Amino acid sequence: MRALVSVALPAHDEKTDAVLLYSEDVLNVQGNGKIKSLERRAYKILRPGGRSYGRVEAYFDSETRITSIHGWCIPAQGKDYEVKEKDASEESYFGDFTTDLRRKILQIPAAEPGNIVGYEIEHEDRPYVLENAWSFQHTVPTREAHYTLQLPPSWEYRARWLNYQEAAPATAGNNQWQWAVNNVGAIKPEEEMPPWRGMAGRMIVSLIPPNGAGQTRGFVSWKDTGIWYSDLTRGRRDASAALKQKVTELTASAATPLAKMRTLAEFLQHQIRYVAIELGIGGVQPHAAVEVFAHQYGDCKDKATLLSAMLHEVGIESYYVVINAERGAVGPDSPPHIDAFNHAILAIRLPEGVIEPSLVATQKHPKLGTILFFDPTDRMTPFGSLRGPLQANYGLLVTPDGGELVGLPLLSPAMNGIRRSAKLSLSATGTLTGEIKEMRLGDQAARVRYTMNAVTKDEDRIKPVESMLAHSLSAYRLTKASMANLHATDQPFEFDYSLMADRYGQTAGDLLMVRPRVVGSKSSGLLETKEPRKYPVEFDGPARDIDTFEIALPAGYEVDELPPPVDADYGFASYHSKTEVKGNVLLYTRTYEVKELSVPLSKVDDLKMLYRIIATDERNTAVLKPKS
């Protein structure tokens, strides 16, 4: 650390809070499968926001031991500081699940701008799978990063690089290998960018014992990964007598295979609570179906296990799909590794003859036939569909033959969005009154249902409507509001509300100015920043929003001027609007459609232009004049 006091800093801008001057990871693999590791980091703090680098957190569980932890500070002026393991505090990890994960926290004194802080942590682990990830790219620039791998005699390794140019290792003899990278740029978060895991540079190291034996060896292929997971879940889907009886009871009145599937899926979605208990290997291994059924709760992999067991009892086979809940974290070129995924769903093998338009999350598999992807943890997405972040995602399909990385289907934009229609009247004084109906589909329906289910007061149930209106109208009063299909997730969610907006029409002499687009906004200031965009823009999912506003003109007025129509199509998204007069009604219609889920950097300017076109259209006004 003292040698770093006068070194040149890596390239950075004036908003950079800190730089990582030096990082070193040493992995010492023992012949019995234990791993001793050393982690060293040294940061220079540049701005007040960099003070957080003075807090060191070391995580451990029943298979991990922190054998040593130290921290230091070299201030720009004054004497050095040192903190030792006795100065560290220890606490349980506080998350939304029960786990044996704990952490040691060490606070380094004088973590102030201009000072250098650093730490050293020694671990001892027995991993469930013999692999390791070297993460050398962060939210701050890195001056130099080093990785050392020491293997026992006759052991081998396979290293694969993600999102970074591969660096060749140097050998130090005795089966020791060393890597180094320098001047690694920061990945600074941007709104609606791809997930961090899909952008940051890493090296995945698979450790291979002699003869490649052992279930815990590092994965060489996705097939190996699937075999390991299949072995991990063997016997977990066996049914008890009580579970079989429950399946019979639930499906007694279901006359068809599709009806049976829907009934069992609904039971898992709404009757089995989400509770995660991840002790030891429980973070990756599901609990047995009989346990989940007996307790009536489980996490995502537990719920998938129970539904698979219940489907088997009615003659329908299904398979685990382990996936990352963030699309883009895993791609077709990703190397196999155990921490690639954080979620589990099912691929259900549809019986011959099951054809139903609502089963849209399907695809053909060369060996399994038609499979339906379904997430039993998602309470608000109906059977047959998938929420946006899972669409066009990649997951590991686990079958008796092993694992296979498969792409999930991309649904039609028509399956998600808001259909809004309004019948309104404008008075000669500019007051707007009338009724608006909204029908929400797909993720749009799911979001508002999650909000509504968390509401405890009736007066708060109209908050989503009030929030939307507040963004569109300077002054308004809700005179009526109701909703429908809150719990009927196979039906569109509906809002029905009436409003009065004073001074909606603005007078200019004897003219009356009125905005045809009454409520709802599709424009965005996402790209209106001084800094150039560095990463693609990711949409949540495909969508199609349609607005139709009818405004009855005040007596004695006619249209003098209409806003121009808009027809903008950039491939990834399109926007069309038109304002016309039919009798004494001003009719405004528009459609906004997201067709592709990622906008590459080369097309970001097109997206900015689209948002500007939409913003202009949303502000445009029609001019009314007194009749001749």
Order of alpha helices (4+ residues) and beta strands (2+ residues): beta-beta-beta-beta-beta-beta-beta-beta-beta-beta-beta-beta-beta-beta-beta-alpha-alpha-alpha-beta-beta-alpha-beta-alpha-beta-beta-beta-beta-beta-beta-beta-beta-alpha-alpha-beta-beta-beta-beta-beta-beta-beta-beta-beta-beta-beta-alpha-beta
